[in-house]
């Protein structure tokens, strides 16, 4: 998917994974590097977006059985 945000505006990306067992941990990366400063669980909260925020974001949800991932390309205009 591709998401566009206007520079200096905010954008919230939220994902949800279902599984059994239902306890999930979520990990966000941007262009392969960990994102921790504005990611909490299944939510990525970009405030006052800048050109530096452009890139491919991936969220991996993991439980005791396995994991799944989703990617989003973020464009800042």
N, C-alpha and C positions, 0 to 999 in steps of 0.2 A: 504494500500500500504506500501511497504518497500523501503526505500531509503538508500543507502550506500555512505559514504563519507570517503576519506582517511584523517587520522589525519593530522592536520596543513593545510589542503586545505579548500577552501570555497565552500559553497553550498547555492543556492537560491531556496526557495520553494515559489511558487506563486499560489494562487487560484483565482477563479472568480465565483461569484454567480450572477445569473440573477433573477430578480423578478419585480413585479409591486406593489408598486412603486420601481423604480430602485435605489434609494439612499440606500446604504448599509453601515453598520458599521461592522468591523471585529475585533474579539478578539481571540488571540492565547493563548493556554495553553500548558504546558509540564508536563506530568504526573499529570494533574489536577491543577497545579499552574500557575498563570498568567505569561505570557512572555511579557515584555515590552521593554527590552534593545535592542533587535535586531529584533523586529517585528514592521512593520509600515503598517497599513491597510492590504491588502491581501498578503503582502510580508513578508517572514521570511528570513533574511539574516544572515547566519552563516559564520563568517570569522574566519579562522584559527581554525577549529574544533578540539575539545578535547574529551576525553572519557566522560567528564562531560556533553557533549551535547547529548549523547545517550538518547533515550527515545521515548515516544509516544507524538507526537505533534498533537494538534487538533485546527482547525480554525473554529470558528462559525461566520457565516454571518447573520446579523439581519436587517430587515427593519420593517416598521410599521405594517406589517401583520403577520410576523412570523420569524423563523430562520431555518437554516440548518447547518450541521457540516460535516467536513471531517477530517479523522485521517491519520497520517503518522507515521510509526515506523522508526526512524532514527538510523542507526548503524554506528559507527565510528570505522574504522579499522586502 
